[in-house]
Amino acid sequence: MKIRPLLAKLDAVANLLQSPLLLVIRLYWGWQFFLTGKAKLMDIPTFTERFTNWGVPMPKLNVIMAGTTEAVCGLLLAAGLFARPAAVPLIGTMTVAYLTAHKDVLHGVFDDPDAFVSAAPFLFLLASATVLAFGPGKLSLDALLGKDSGAAK
């Protein structure tokens, strides 16, 4: 039995899964970003206090910036519109979350990797990095408008 034809068939089937998987990732995590951003913007005083406790400078301004970034870029991610550019500030926001609210697990990433991947920012960061690396897929507004040459094929 020759393995190359089997691998070629597996590749063909797997390639068919790329765009639907990217769509699910974008819809779910884009919406989650939107909800977390909206929550920050709807309750600025509470989140300002949290940001203050985490040592974030200019906490009120940063709550507004983080909330706006998460809400707007989350919707763009979900729609697959300017998805790669939208992923960049989302990655930045999640990096700041690790550096402030989750710095203990960040510092222990090699000692306790389970804590790192269990922290709230991890899946948000992973979803954003996935879209940045692979594009939004064929089932996106970017692909429909011909804006993303990196859309999964």
MDAnalysis code that builds the backbone (N, CA, C; Angstrom):
import MDAnalysis as mda
import numpy as np

u = mda.Universe.empty(459, n_residues=153, atom_resindex=np.repeat(np.arange(153), 3), trajectory=True)
u.add_TopologyAttr("name", ["N", "CA", "C"] * 153)
u.add_TopologyAttr("resid", np.arange(1, 154))
u.add_TopologyAttr("resname", ["MET", "LYS", "ILE", "ARG", "PRO", "LEU", "LEU", "ALA", "LYS", "LEU", "ASP", "ALA", "VAL", "ALA", "ASN", "LEU", "LEU", "GLN", "SER", "PRO", "LEU", "LEU", "LEU", "VAL", "ILE", "ARG", "LEU", "TYR", "TRP", "GLY", "TRP", "GLN", "PHE", "PHE", "LEU", "THR", "GLY", "LYS", "ALA", "LYS", "LEU", "MET", "ASP", "ILE", "PRO", "THR", "PHE", "THR", "GLU", "ARG", "PHE", "THR", "ASN", "TRP", "GLY", "VAL", "PRO", "MET", "PRO", "LYS", "LEU", "ASN", "VAL", "ILE", "MET", "ALA", "GLY", "THR", "THR", "GLU", "ALA", "VAL", "CYS", "GLY", "LEU", "LEU", "LEU", "ALA", "ALA", "GLY", "LEU", "PHE", "ALA", "ARG", "PRO", "ALA", "ALA", "VAL", "PRO", "LEU", "ILE", "GLY", "THR", "MET", "THR", "VAL", "ALA", "TYR", "LEU", "THR", "ALA", "HIS", "LYS", "ASP", "VAL", "LEU", "HIS", "GLY", "VAL", "PHE", "ASP", "ASP", "PRO", "ASP", "ALA", "PHE", "VAL", "SER", "ALA", "ALA", "PRO", "PHE", "LEU", "PHE", "LEU", "LEU", "ALA", "SER", "ALA", "THR", "VAL", "LEU", "ALA", "PHE", "GLY", "PRO", "GLY", "LYS", "LEU", "SER", "LEU", "ASP", "ALA", "LEU", "LEU", "GLY", "LYS", "ASP", "SER", "GLY", "ALA", "ALA", "LYS"])
u.atoms.positions = np.array([
    [0.846, -1.175, 0.000],
    [0.000, 0.000, 0.000],
    [0.892, 1.238, 0.000],
    [0.545, 2.165, -0.898],
    [1.328, 3.391, -1.013],
    [0.732, 4.435, -0.082],
    [1.615, 5.084, 0.637],
    [1.157, 6.050, 1.644],
    [0.922, 7.442, 1.054],
    [1.630, 7.802, 0.005],
    [1.478, 9.144, -0.566],
    [0.052, 9.450, -1.016],
    [-0.623, 8.538, -1.728],
    [-2.006, 8.847, -2.107],
    [-2.933, 9.007, -0.903],
    [-2.694, 8.220, 0.132],
    [-3.506, 8.347, 1.346],
    [-3.273, 9.690, 2.024],
    [-2.013, 10.102, 2.075],
    [-1.696, 11.400, 2.680],
    [-2.289, 12.541, 1.850],
    [-2.275, 12.399, 0.544],
    [-2.860, 13.430, -0.329],
    [-4.362, 13.537, -0.085],
    [-5.031, 12.409, 0.097],
    [-6.478, 12.431, 0.385],
    [-6.747, 13.055, 1.749],
    [-5.922, 12.713, 2.733],
    [-6.072, 13.305, 4.061],
    [-5.883, 14.815, 3.988],
    [-4.866, 15.257, 3.251],
    [-4.632, 16.693, 3.083],
    [-5.831, 17.374, 2.430],
    [-6.409, 16.745, 1.429],
    [-7.558, 17.337, 0.736],
    [-8.748, 17.478, 1.672],
    [-8.999, 16.462, 2.472],
    [-10.114, 16.517, 3.426],
    [-9.832, 17.567, 4.504],
    [-8.610, 17.562, 5.015],
    [-8.245, 18.528, 6.057],
    [-8.350, 19.957, 5.539],
    [-7.964, 20.179, 4.285],
    [-8.062, 21.521, 3.703],
    [-9.506, 22.011, 3.651],
    [-10.439, 21.089, 3.473],
    [-11.859, 21.473, 3.457],
    [-12.324, 21.960, 4.825],
    [-11.630, 21.561, 5.880],
    [-12.018, 21.950, 7.238],
    [-11.474, 23.308, 7.662],
    [-10.498, 23.848, 6.936],
    [-9.842, 25.089, 7.353],
    [-10.811, 26.254, 7.513],
    [-11.536, 26.566, 6.467],
    [-12.420, 27.741, 6.527],
    [-13.562, 27.578, 7.529],
    [-14.230, 26.407, 7.589],
    [-15.257, 26.266, 8.633],
    [-14.689, 26.383, 10.048],
    [-13.504, 25.827, 10.276],
    [-12.893, 25.937, 11.600],
    [-12.553, 27.392, 11.919],
    [-11.967, 28.097, 10.964],
    [-11.659, 29.513, 11.182],
    [-12.925, 30.323, 11.415],
    [-14.008, 29.978, 10.729],
    [-15.281, 30.666, 10.942],
    [-15.767, 30.466, 12.377],
    [-15.731, 29.242, 12.862],
    [-16.172, 28.952, 14.232],
    [-15.304, 29.704, 15.240],
    [-13.990, 29.663, 15.039],
    [-13.079, 30.377, 15.949],
    [-13.389, 31.869, 15.938],
    [-13.524, 32.432, 14.741],
    [-13.789, 33.872, 14.632],
    [-15.118, 34.267, 15.253],
    [-16.167, 33.502, 14.943],
    [-17.492, 33.851, 15.471],
    [-17.522, 33.754, 16.990],
    [-17.039, 32.653, 17.519],
    [-17.110, 32.462, 18.972],
    [-16.230, 33.466, 19.707],
    [-14.947, 33.513, 19.362],
    [-14.024, 34.360, 20.113],
    [-14.191, 35.833, 19.779],
    [-14.586, 36.147, 18.555],
    [-14.886, 37.540, 18.235],
    [-16.037, 38.053, 19.078],
    [-17.066, 37.222, 19.220],
    [-18.216, 37.613, 20.045],
    [-17.828, 37.715, 21.516],
    [-16.987, 36.804, 21.979],
    [-16.535, 36.869, 23.369],
    [-15.727, 38.144, 23.623],
    [-14.876, 38.489, 22.672],
    [-14.145, 39.762, 22.787],
    [-15.133, 40.927, 22.864],
    [-16.118, 40.929, 21.986],
    [-17.114, 42.001, 21.994],
    [-17.792, 42.095, 23.360],
    [-18.211, 40.960, 23.904],
    [-18.901, 40.960, 25.196],
    [-18.017, 41.461, 26.328],
    [-16.750, 41.050, 26.348],
    [-15.864, 41.514, 27.421],
    [-15.574, 43.008, 27.277],
    [-15.409, 43.463, 26.037],
    [-15.196, 44.894, 25.810],
    [-16.411, 45.709, 26.208],
    [-17.583, 45.220, 25.823],
    [-18.834, 45.900, 26.177],
    [-18.999, 45.965, 27.699],
    [-18.665, 44.871, 28.384],
    [-18.773, 44.849, 29.855],
    [-17.898, 45.931, 30.478],
    [-16.686, 46.083, 29.957],
    [-15.793, 47.127, 30.473],
    [-16.397, 48.512, 30.250],
    [-16.916, 48.745, 29.061],
    [-17.457, 50.059, 28.727],
    [-18.760, 50.366, 29.462],
    [-19.500, 49.344, 29.842],
    [-20.763, 49.537, 30.548],
    [-20.567, 49.728, 32.054],
    [-19.385, 49.377, 32.565],
    [-19.117, 49.505, 33.992],
    [-17.688, 50.006, 34.209],
    [-17.414, 51.171, 33.696],
    [-16.074, 51.745, 33.756],
    [-15.553, 51.870, 35.194],
    [-16.362, 52.309, 36.173],
    [-15.827, 52.438, 37.536],
    [-15.314, 51.123, 38.123],
    [-16.048, 50.042, 37.941],
    [-15.618, 48.753, 38.488],
    [-14.318, 48.298, 37.839],
    [-14.242, 48.421, 36.521],
    [-13.033, 47.975, 35.827],
    [-11.865, 48.911, 36.083],
    [-12.144, 50.193, 36.310],
    [-11.076, 51.121, 36.667],
    [-10.457, 50.712, 37.994],
    [-11.289, 50.303, 38.940],
    [-10.776, 49.834, 40.234],
    [-9.919, 48.580, 40.055],
    [-10.386, 47.652, 39.220],
    [-9.596, 46.434, 38.959],
    [-8.257, 46.784, 38.326],
    [-8.280, 47.648, 37.317],
    [-7.046, 48.038, 36.643],
    [-6.104, 48.734, 37.625],
    [-6.663, 49.533, 38.526],
    [-5.857, 50.201, 39.555],
    [-5.187, 49.161, 40.445],
    [-5.947, 48.161, 40.884],
    [-5.399, 47.101, 41.740],
    [-4.316, 46.283, 41.041],
    [-4.398, 46.183, 39.733],
    [-3.388, 45.435, 38.964],
    [-2.170, 46.294, 38.635],
    [-2.226, 47.570, 38.986],
    [-1.099, 48.458, 38.735],
    [-1.029, 48.999, 37.322],
    [-2.151, 49.006, 36.630],
    [-2.181, 49.545, 35.267],
    [-2.160, 51.063, 35.360],
    [-1.211, 51.718, 34.664],
    [-1.184, 53.178, 34.703],
    [-2.399, 53.769, 33.989],
    [-2.817, 54.941, 34.424],
    [-3.990, 55.622, 33.858],
    [-5.136, 54.623, 33.676],
    [-5.596, 54.040, 34.764],
    [-6.544, 52.929, 34.674],
    [-7.841, 53.246, 33.942],
    [-8.418, 54.423, 34.175],
    [-9.691, 54.735, 33.501],
    [-9.497, 54.806, 31.989],
    [-8.461, 55.496, 31.557],
    [-8.168, 55.594, 30.131],
    [-7.916, 54.204, 29.538],
    [-7.182, 53.373, 30.275],
    [-6.884, 52.032, 29.783],
    [-8.108, 51.130, 29.751],
    [-9.040, 51.316, 30.664],
    [-10.302, 50.571, 30.610],
    [-11.055, 50.943, 29.335],
    [-11.120, 52.232, 29.056],
    [-11.830, 52.698, 27.860],
    [-11.134, 52.190, 26.596],
    [-9.810, 52.255, 26.574],
    [-9.070, 51.792, 25.398],
    [-9.206, 50.278, 25.214],
    [-9.047, 49.526, 26.306],
    [-9.154, 48.066, 26.211],
    [-10.573, 47.654, 25.832],
    [-11.553, 48.280, 26.463],
    [-12.944, 47.954, 26.163],
    [-13.314, 48.253, 24.721],
    [-12.880, 49.400, 24.238],
    [-13.164, 49.778, 22.854],
    [-12.455, 48.840, 21.880],
    [-11.196, 48.536, 22.165],
    [-10.436, 47.614, 21.313],
    [-11.114, 46.250, 21.258],
    [-11.474, 45.722, 22.412],
    [-12.092, 44.397, 22.456],
    [-13.443, 44.388, 21.746],
    [-14.246, 45.418, 21.967],
    [-15.583, 45.456, 21.354],
    [-15.499, 45.628, 19.839],
    [-14.765, 46.629, 19.387],
    [-14.702, 46.921, 17.950],
    [-13.939, 45.824, 17.198],
    [-12.760, 45.489, 17.672],
    [-11.955, 44.478, 16.981],
    [-12.585, 43.089, 17.106],
    [-13.295, 42.841, 18.201],
    [-14.010, 41.575, 18.339],
    [-15.081, 41.413, 17.280],
    [-15.821, 42.484, 17.018],
    [-16.836, 42.434, 15.959],
    [-16.192, 42.271, 14.580],
    [-15.088, 42.961, 14.347],
    [-14.379, 42.805, 13.074],
    [-13.869, 41.374, 12.907],
    [-13.337, 40.817, 13.980],
    [-12.857, 39.442, 13.946],
    [-13.995, 38.483, 13.622],
    [-15.114, 38.644, 14.296],
    [-16.265, 37.764, 14.078],
    [-16.743, 37.837, 12.633],
    [-16.796, 39.033, 12.084],
    [-17.260, 39.211, 10.708],
    [-16.211, 38.797, 9.692],
    [-14.970, 38.732, 10.125],
    [-13.906, 38.441, 9.180],
    [-13.628, 39.630, 8.288],
    [-13.824, 40.818, 8.822],
    [-13.573, 42.054, 8.083],
    [-12.332, 42.728, 8.678],
    [-11.317, 42.921, 7.858],
    [-10.020, 43.403, 8.358],
    [-9.576, 42.531, 9.526],
    [-9.756, 41.232, 9.376],
    [-9.545, 40.294, 10.476],
    [-8.099, 40.255, 10.956],
    [-7.161, 40.224, 10.024],
    [-5.758, 40.186, 10.456],
    [-5.353, 41.482, 11.152],
    [-5.647, 42.647, 10.583],
    [-5.315, 43.869, 11.321],
    [-6.023, 43.955, 12.676],
    [-7.261, 43.470, 12.766],
    [-7.997, 43.500, 14.039],
    [-7.376, 42.569, 15.062],
    [-6.758, 41.487, 14.610],
    [-6.150, 40.534, 15.533],
    [-4.952, 41.134, 16.271],
    [-4.259, 42.061, 15.637],
    [-3.036, 42.621, 16.233],
    [-3.321, 43.353, 17.553],
    [-4.248, 44.322, 17.605],
    [-4.508, 44.971, 18.899],
    [-5.131, 44.010, 19.923],
    [-5.855, 43.004, 19.455],
    [-6.406, 42.024, 20.401],
    [-5.280, 41.213, 21.039],
    [-4.286, 40.847, 20.254],
    [-3.115, 40.162, 20.803],
    [-2.415, 41.075, 21.810],
    [-2.296, 42.342, 21.472],
    [-1.677, 43.300, 22.392],
    [-2.447, 43.420, 23.687],
    [-3.765, 43.472, 23.603],
    [-4.598, 43.586, 24.799],
    [-4.444, 42.358, 25.700],
    [-4.398, 41.188, 25.086],
    [-4.252, 39.962, 25.877],
    [-2.840, 39.840, 26.458],
    [-1.862, 40.364, 25.755],
    [-0.500, 40.383, 26.291],
    [-0.444, 41.277, 27.525],
    [-1.081, 42.432, 27.444],
    [-1.137, 43.327, 28.609],
    [-1.893, 42.663, 29.759],
    [-2.940, 41.908, 29.449],
    [-3.677, 41.192, 30.498],
    [-2.756, 40.215, 31.229],
    [-1.925, 39.509, 30.476],
    [-0.963, 38.607, 31.114],
    [0.055, 39.386, 31.945],
    [0.502, 40.523, 31.430],
    [1.534, 41.300, 32.126],
    [1.020, 41.992, 33.379],
    [-0.294, 42.141, 33.498],
    [-0.858, 42.855, 34.649],
    [-1.675, 41.915, 35.533],
    [-2.817, 41.501, 35.065],
    [-3.739, 40.716, 35.894],
    [-3.286, 39.276, 36.099],
    [-2.427, 38.779, 35.222],
    [-2.015, 37.370, 35.308],
    [-0.498, 37.222, 35.295],
    [0.188, 38.197, 35.878],
    [1.649, 38.163, 35.824],
    [2.236, 36.982, 36.587],
    [1.531, 36.504, 37.616],
    [2.043, 35.345, 38.355],
    [2.131, 34.111, 37.456],
    [1.108, 33.852, 36.645],
    [1.150, 32.681, 35.762],
    [2.099, 32.913, 34.592],
    [2.273, 34.161, 34.184],
    [3.218, 34.472, 33.118],
    [4.642, 34.185, 33.583],
    [4.956, 34.601, 34.800],
    [6.304, 34.362, 35.334],
    [6.560, 32.871, 35.564],
    [5.515, 32.121, 35.803],
    [5.670, 30.687, 36.038],
    [5.328, 29.834, 34.843],
    [5.403, 30.408, 33.635],
    [4.963, 29.694, 32.431],
    [5.692, 28.367, 32.248],
    [6.970, 28.302, 32.605],
    [7.718, 27.052, 32.433],
    [7.608, 26.139, 33.645],
    [7.368, 26.726, 34.818],
    [7.218, 25.923, 36.025],
    [5.827, 25.314, 36.129],
    [4.821, 26.055, 35.685],
    [3.434, 25.591, 35.760],
    [2.693, 25.981, 34.481],
    [2.992, 25.281, 33.383],
    [2.350, 25.646, 32.118],
    [0.834, 25.481, 32.136],
    [0.326, 24.582, 32.978],
    [-1.129, 24.415, 33.068],
    [-1.801, 25.696, 33.545],
    [-1.178, 26.392, 34.479],
    [-1.745, 27.649, 34.964],
    [-1.739, 28.694, 33.854],
    [-0.684, 28.713, 33.052],
    [-0.591, 29.678, 31.951],
    [-1.712, 29.455, 30.939],
    [-1.913, 28.215, 30.519],
    [-2.938, 27.951, 29.503],
    [-4.347, 27.962, 30.078],
    [-4.463, 27.915, 31.395],
    [-5.781, 27.984, 32.041],
    [-6.206, 29.419, 32.350],
    [-5.287, 30.348, 32.249],
    [-5.602, 31.756, 32.538],
    [-6.574, 32.292, 31.480],
    [-7.414, 33.210, 31.904],
    [-8.458, 33.760, 31.029],
    [-7.948, 34.296, 29.688],
    [-6.802, 34.969, 29.622],
    [-6.394, 35.528, 28.324],
    [-5.936, 34.484, 27.299],
    [-5.603, 33.277, 27.734],
    [-4.948, 32.338, 26.836],
    [-5.753, 32.030, 25.575],
    [-6.996, 31.609, 25.709],
    [-7.774, 31.233, 24.529],
    [-8.103, 32.437, 23.655],
    [-8.277, 33.597, 24.274],
    [-8.468, 34.826, 23.499],
    [-7.206, 35.101, 22.659],
    [-6.055, 34.965, 23.295],
    [-4.780, 35.173, 22.623],
    [-4.571, 34.146, 21.516],
    [-4.880, 32.895, 21.804],
    [-4.720, 31.830, 20.819],
    [-5.626, 32.049, 19.606],
    [-6.863, 32.430, 19.839],
    [-7.791, 32.681, 18.728],
    [-7.298, 33.839, 17.864],
    [-6.838, 34.900, 18.498],
    [-6.334, 36.062, 17.755],
    [-5.088, 35.701, 16.958],
    [-4.181, 34.963, 17.571],
    [-2.952, 34.560, 16.886],
    [-3.254, 33.617, 15.722],
    [-4.254, 32.771, 15.890],
    [-4.652, 31.852, 14.816],
    [-5.143, 32.625, 13.603],
    [-5.996, 33.608, 13.834],
    [-6.513, 34.410, 12.721],
    [-5.390, 35.245, 12.096],
    [-4.508, 35.781, 12.912],
    [-3.383, 36.541, 12.371],
    [-2.518, 35.646, 11.481],
    [-2.230, 34.445, 11.929],
    [-1.336, 33.548, 11.199],
    [-1.976, 32.929, 9.955],
    [-3.246, 32.536, 10.057],
    [-3.871, 31.780, 8.972],
    [-4.884, 32.577, 8.162],
    [-5.190, 33.786, 8.601],
    [-6.201, 34.575, 7.915],
    [-7.591, 34.180, 8.380],
    [-8.598, 34.862, 7.888],
    [-9.962, 34.615, 8.352],
    [-10.665, 33.451, 7.658],
    [-10.079, 32.937, 6.593],
    [-10.710, 31.851, 5.853],
    [-11.615, 32.364, 4.743],
    [-12.087, 31.426, 3.931],
    [-12.937, 31.771, 2.788],
    [-14.321, 32.255, 3.213],
    [-14.750, 31.863, 4.411],
    [-16.086, 32.226, 4.895],
    [-16.001, 33.500, 5.724],
    [-15.522, 34.558, 5.075],
    [-15.321, 35.833, 5.764],
    [-15.629, 36.977, 4.811],
    [-15.873, 38.140, 5.383],
    [-16.069, 39.322, 4.548],
    [-14.781, 39.708, 3.831],
    [-13.637, 39.489, 4.468],
    [-12.368, 39.768, 3.794],
    [-12.252, 38.957, 2.511],
    [-12.564, 37.679, 2.568],
    [-12.484, 36.826, 1.376],
    [-13.518, 37.254, 0.339],
    [-14.716, 37.557, 0.804],
    [-15.780, 37.981, -0.108],
    [-15.400, 39.257, -0.856],
    [-14.763, 40.166, -0.153],
    [-14.350, 41.434, -0.750],
    [-12.984, 41.368, -1.415],
    [-12.341, 40.204, -1.344],
    [-11.016, 40.043, -1.937],
    [-9.947, 40.820, -1.220],
    [-10.138, 41.064, 0.088],
    [-9.207, 41.905, 0.854],
    [-8.071, 41.118, 1.501],
    [-8.216, 39.806, 1.656],
    [-7.213, 39.054, 2.401],
    [-6.624, 37.973, 1.528],
    [-5.431, 38.216, 1.042],
    [-4.776, 37.232, 0.197],
    [-4.349, 36.015, 1.005],
    [-4.334, 36.141, 2.314],
    [-3.929, 35.021, 3.160],
    [-5.096, 34.175, 3.626],
    [-6.300, 34.412, 3.115],
    [-7.439, 33.607, 3.517],
    [-7.171, 32.151, 3.200],
    [-7.567, 31.273, 4.106],
    [-7.339, 29.835, 3.916],
    [-7.918, 29.394, 2.587],
    [-7.171, 28.571, 1.899],
    [-7.579, 28.140, 0.564],
    [-8.250, 26.799, 0.608],
])
